[in-house]
């Protein structure tokens, strides 16, 4: 069963709009949260442009040993 540790909402230009930490384990300070959001947005945008397939939506899932980082895009 997967748990949600944090929620980041990033706008179209990569700015962090909302951040919520749902657990006390591994809590980050505000600057680290801004860095993670900016890095994830940049990786997602660059992967869209570098993909060899047309219509690629970029990185949707990054799997690590201790966490998974998902990217969900809304139309608005």
N, C-alpha and C positions, 0 to 999 in steps of 0.2 A: 504494500500500500504506500503510495507516494504522499508526501506531505509538502505543503507550500511553506517555504521559509521566508520568502520576501516577494514583494510585488513592485515592479517598476513600470511606470507609464512614461513613455518617451514620445515627444512630439516629432513631427516630420523632419525638423531640422536637427534633431539629436539632443534637444534640451530635456532635462528631467522635469516632468510635470508633477509626478506624484511618486512617493516611495513609502511603503509600509513594511515593517519588519514584524513577522508573525511568531518569532521565537526568540528566546534570550540567548540561545547557543550561537556563538560566532557573530554577535552583533557588530556592525560596522559603524564608523562615524560618518558624518554627512559628506565629508570630502571623499572618502572611499566610495560611498554610494554614487556620487556624481561621476567619479572615474569609471566605475563599473558600467553605469548607464551609457556614458559616452563611448567607451570601448566597444560595448556590445552593439550599439547603433552603427559605429564605424565599420566593424567587421561585417555586419549584416549588409550595409550599403555597398561595400567593396565587393563582397561575394556575389551580389546581383550583377555587378558590372563585369566581373572576371569570369563568370560562368560560361562554359562553351555551349550550353544549350540556350536556345531562345526562350524567352518568357520565364526564366528562372526567378523565383521569388526570394532568393538569398538563403542564408543559414536559418533553418527553422528549429534545430535542436543541436545543442552542444552537450555531449555526455562526458562526465568526469567520474572519478572513482567515488566521490562523496556527494555529488549533486548532479542534476540535469538542469540546463538553462534552455528554456523554451522561448520562442518568439511567436507571438500572435499578433496579426495585423488586422485592424478594423478598416472598414471603408470610409469612416468619418474621421 
